[in-house]
Amino acid sequence: MREDIGRGLDQLRVMGSEAKATLQSYWTGPKPAVVPDTWPKQNEMPIKQLSREIDKWVLSDALLTMKQKIKSQSPYNIGNLSESDESFYLLSRHPLLCGTFAFKIYLQVQELGVVLANAWGTVIYTAHLYNAVRQTGQLAISWPDMDFIIDLHTPQRVFVGGAPKTPEAFFKQACLMLGMSPETFARARTPGRRAGIIPSQKGPRGLEESSPVAEVLRNHYCANETVELTIFNLHRQWERSHKLGQLQLLQTLRGALAQEIPRLLFNYVALHQRCIELLRRLRDELHEDFVHYIGPEYLDNESQLPFVVLYILEVAWGAARTSEQLCPKARTGSALLGRAAKIMENLVEEQGGEEIKKLEAFCKSIKAEPPTLPILVAP
């Protein structure tokens, strides 16, 4: 890198600042008044710990601080500051170390974001509603951030076997994905009576590691496995279809990591909070509908906000069945699903592509490959 050797530190500090802002947004962004049982208090400890590490080692120079402390406390006359006492002396001369550090930070930030989204269910529930209103044509515009996440984790994973296309499939696949038996919401209801939740024996399914390369390297950088084991695991994954030597393997790894940078940098915390905002709007603006169809106690508290999606999908399925019985040749959409689509459209127009825009700008600032923008869910 020669004269550009300091670029590694510059990019590390930029990425560190972005990661710190993402972590900080967890504390400053919108939160339901009651957290779900799936998000215990101790889950916040890794967020605090990683934030402190970024402050100490990336945004500040921990080594210089220790050197200055040792000199100030030494009984001997050590003398003036030397060249090695300049700020970020080590990192400014080791771009590989900077890159490794940045990669580890974003592996941890991504993992925290995915765990957060899974624990609350916000992204998965919202993705199922987004698919429903797009497939029925009731939402004409795309949601770039959500399309990116669906592509990243694959429709097969997000929707249990691919994006459903009928009202019945919308509801049933959402129930299976979210760890509930379809019987939970498909049973008949009487006014004012709440239906109990029947869990599926398979339990809930959530977002998983979206990058096979990052998954293997996570074991090395975050779980202290050896480099030899990491290389062996990568080679074992590819040897089924390719016979790669060490040099070819490293070249492939370098190319794969370059393409996966946008995957690591996507802000799951911001999307989680945006989904909370949407779910609140749905609850507030469709409250009378929920009381009519489900009963006045359709939610115990805000930790159950994502349930409003299942209620909407269930009502849409019921409307489709009724329409088919009364007029089989006519295709009448659910009025409740249509109102939900309008609420989602308002939010998407306001901020549906915010995270992709930020990601594109950030990738440009660090000279990384920008994210692709698929439109997977379309009518």
Salt bridges, closest charged atoms under 4 A:
GLU44 OE2 - LYS31 NZ 3.95
GLU44 OE1 - LYS41 NZ 3.47
ASP55 OD2 - LYS20 NZ 2.88
GLU83 OE2 - ARG93 NH2 3.50
ASP85 OD2 - LYS71 NZ 2.51
GLU86 OE2 - ARG93 NH1 3.33
GLU111 OE1 - ARG218 NH1 3.56
ASP145 OD2 - ARG274 NH1 3.78
GLU168 OE2 - LYS172 NZ 2.70
GLU208 OE2 - ARG157 NH2 3.34
GLU209 OE1 - ARG218 NH2 2.38
GLU239 OE1 - HIS235 ND1 3.49
GLU277 OE2 - ARG281 NH2 2.61
ASP284 OD1 - ARG283 NE 2.91
ASP289 OD1 - ARG339 NH2 2.84
ASP300 OD1 - ARG194 NH1 3.26
GLU302 OE1 - ARG280 NH2 3.08
GLU302 OE2 - ARG283 NH1 2.87
GLU314 OE1 - ARG189 NH1 2.62
GLU345 OE1 - LYS342 NZ 3.81
GLU350 OE1 - ARG281 NH2 2.86
GLU355 OE2 - ARG274 NH1 3.16
GLU355 OE2 - LYS358 NZ 3.80
